[in-house]
């Protein structure tokens, strides 16, 4: 999975939460999502960490490396989602809004 793919999954999850009334459509940034949910879990990041961790050595160093790998993947995705939200992505109701 790439950061761009993870960002698209996160956007879809956010839109579902807006549709279900969990998150208001007026949210204006990724960090504001944390007022309503644990936004770090969008896009299936918890399952992704489990997958990465399974492939790492079962040591403290291996678990730390797995978490670092997830952060390297998730941080750019979160930045992309933040840009999408700030550019009105939630209002369009489309996860694939161009944020560039």
C-alpha positions in Angstrom: 0.0 0.0 0.0 1.2 3.5 -0.7 0.5 6.7 1.2 -1.8 7.9 -1.6 -3.8 4.7 -1.4 -4.0 5.0 2.4 -5.2 8.6 2.1 -8.0 7.6 -0.2 -9.1 5.0 2.3 -9.0 7.5 5.0 -11.1 10.0 3.0 -13.7 7.3 2.3 -13.9 6.5 6.1 -14.2 10.2 7.0 -17.0 10.6 4.5 -18.8 7.6 5.9 -18.5 9.1 9.4 -19.9 12.4 8.2 -22.8 10.6 6.5 -23.5 8.6 9.7 -23.4 11.7 11.9 -20.2 10.7 13.8 -18.2 13.7 12.4 -19.8 17.0 11.4 -19.3 18.1 7.8 -17.9 21.4 9.2 -14.6 19.8 10.3 -11.9 22.0 8.9 -8.7 20.0 9.4 -7.4 16.5 10.1 -6.5 17.5 13.7 -10.1 18.7 14.3 -11.3 15.1 13.6 -9.7 14.1 16.9 -12.5 16.0 18.6 -14.9 13.3 17.5 -12.9 10.1 16.7 -9.4 8.7 16.9 -8.6 9.9 13.4 -5.3 8.0 13.4 -7.3 4.9 12.9 -8.9 6.0 9.6 -8.0 3.9 6.6 -7.4 0.7 8.6 -4.1 1.8 10.0 -4.5 -0.4 13.1 -4.8 -3.5 10.9 -2.0 -2.2 8.7 0.2 -1.9 11.8 -0.7 -5.5 12.7 0.3 -6.7 9.3 3.6 -4.8 9.2 4.3 -6.0 12.8 3.7 -9.6 11.8 6.3 -9.3 9.2 8.9 -7.8 11.6 11.1 -9.7 14.0 9.3 -10.4 17.3 11.7 -8.1 19.3 11.4 -4.6 20.7 13.5 -3.4 17.8 11.3 -5.2 15.3 8.1 -3.7 16.8 9.7 -0.3 16.9 10.7 -0.6 13.2 7.1 -1.7 12.3 5.7 1.4 14.0 8.2 3.6 12.2 7.3 2.0 8.9 3.6 2.7 9.6 4.4 6.3 10.5 6.4 6.7 7.3 3.3 5.6 5.4 0.6 7.2 7.5 2.1 10.7 8.0 2.1 11.7 4.3 -1.4 10.2 4.0 -2.6 12.3 6.9 -1.0 15.4 5.4 -2.8 14.7 2.1 -6.1 14.2 3.9 -5.6 17.4 5.8 -5.1 19.3 2.6 -8.2 17.6 1.1 -10.3 18.6 4.1 -8.9 22.2 4.0 -9.7 22.5 0.3 -13.4 21.5 0.8 -13.1 17.8 0.2 -15.7 16.9 2.8 -18.2 19.3 1.3 -17.8 17.7 -2.2 -18.5 14.2 -0.7 -15.8 12.8 -3.0 -12.8 11.0 -1.6 -10.7 11.6 -4.7 -10.8 15.4 -4.8 -7.5 16.8 -6.2 -5.6 18.5 -3.4 -2.7 19.7 -5.4 
